[in-house]
């Protein structure tokens, strides 16, 4: 997204993984690609068109982040959150970059947990 208007108060975890979103999770889901995530929100890209969210829209988002524990580097935990679309920007690549603020923050700060595990060698109990 646009760095010159940076208002983030928390470092974000950059992570490319599928994101599923919809106004109503009982209806057809749209897919995007996560850009980054923090305890307060998520950024993802999606194809432009009718599937692209609009600012102010309230969505449910399902995504996964690394588990950050144990010896399996591919382990993830799935998270579902509701939130409001705060930003939609068209990128140079022609996709929509979407920023959502969660209604209820995550119980952890993904970038901080990731950094701590990297410093400790990702060993439980260290």
C-alpha positions in Angstrom: 0.0 0.0 0.0 1.1 3.6 0.2 4.0 4.2 2.6 3.9 8.0 2.7 0.5 7.9 4.5 1.7 5.3 7.0 -0.6 5.4 10.1 0.2 1.9 11.4 1.1 1.7 15.1 2.3 -1.9 14.9 4.7 -3.7 12.7 3.0 -6.1 10.3 3.9 -9.6 9.3 4.4 -9.9 5.5 2.9 -13.2 4.4 1.6 -14.4 1.1 -1.2 -16.9 1.7 -4.8 -17.2 0.4 -7.5 -15.1 2.0 -11.3 -15.8 1.6 -13.8 -12.9 2.1 -17.4 -12.2 1.8 -20.2 -10.0 3.2 -22.1 -13.2 4.0 -20.0 -16.4 4.6 -23.1 -18.5 3.7 -22.8 -17.1 0.1 -20.1 -17.4 -2.5 -16.7 -16.5 -1.1 -14.1 -14.4 -3.0 -10.4 -15.2 -2.9 -7.5 -12.8 -2.4 -3.8 -13.1 -1.5 -2.6 -11.8 1.9 0.0 -9.0 1.8 0.4 -8.5 5.5 -1.4 -8.9 8.9 -1.3 -7.3 12.3 -3.4 -7.7 15.4 -5.7 -5.0 14.2 -6.1 -5.7 10.5 -5.1 -7.4 7.3 -4.0 -6.3 3.9 -4.6 -8.4 0.8 -4.8 -8.1 -3.0 -7.6 -9.3 -5.2 -8.7 -9.1 -8.8 -10.6 -5.9 -9.7 -14.2 -6.1 -10.7 -17.4 -7.0 -8.9 -15.5 -9.2 -6.4 -13.3 -6.3 -5.2 -14.5 -4.9 -1.9 -15.3 -1.2 -1.5 -14.4 1.2 1.2 -16.8 1.1 4.2 -18.0 -2.4 3.3 -18.3 -4.8 6.3 -16.7 -8.2 5.5 -15.9 -11.5 7.1 -12.3 -12.6 6.3 -10.8 -16.1 6.7 -7.0 -16.5 6.6 -4.1 -18.5 8.0 -0.9 -17.4 9.7 2.1 -19.5 10.7 1.7 -21.3 14.0 5.0 -20.0 15.4 5.6 -23.0 17.6 6.9 -26.5 17.3 9.2 -27.9 14.6 6.9 -27.9 11.6 7.6 -24.7 9.6 4.4 -25.3 7.5 2.0 -25.4 10.4 -0.6 -22.7 10.3 -3.6 -21.6 12.3 -6.8 -20.5 10.6 -8.5 -17.3 11.8 -11.9 -15.8 10.9 -12.5 -12.1 11.7 -15.1 -9.5 10.7 -14.1 -6.0 9.9 -14.5 -2.8 7.9 -12.8 -2.1 4.6 -10.7 1.0 5.2 -8.8 1.2 2.0 -9.0 0.0 -1.6 -6.3 1.0 -4.0 -5.5 -0.1 -7.6 -1.9 -1.1 -7.9 0.5 -0.7 -10.8 0.0 -4.5 -11.4 -3.7 -3.9 -12.0 -4.9 -5.6 -8.8 -6.8 -4.1 -5.9 -4.9 -3.7 -2.6 -7.4 -3.9 0.2 -7.0 -2.9 3.9 -9.4 -4.2 6.5 -9.6 -3.1 10.2 -10.8 -6.0 12.4 -13.8 -5.4 14.6 -12.0 -7.6 17.3 -8.2 -7.5 17.3 -6.2 -10.7 17.2 -4.9 -11.9 20.6 -1.3 -11.6 19.4 0.9 -9.4 17.3 2.0 -11.7 14.4 5.1 -9.8 13.4 6.4 -9.6 17.0 5.8 -13.4 17.6 7.6 -14.1 14.3 10.6 -12.0 15.2 10.9 -13.5 18.7 10.8 -17.1 17.3 13.4 -16.2 14.7 15.7 -14.8 17.5 15.2 -17.9 19.7 15.6 -20.4 16.8 11.9 -21.3 16.9 12.5 -23.7 19.8 9.6 -24.1 22.2 10.4 -23.2 25.8 13.3 -20.9 24.9 
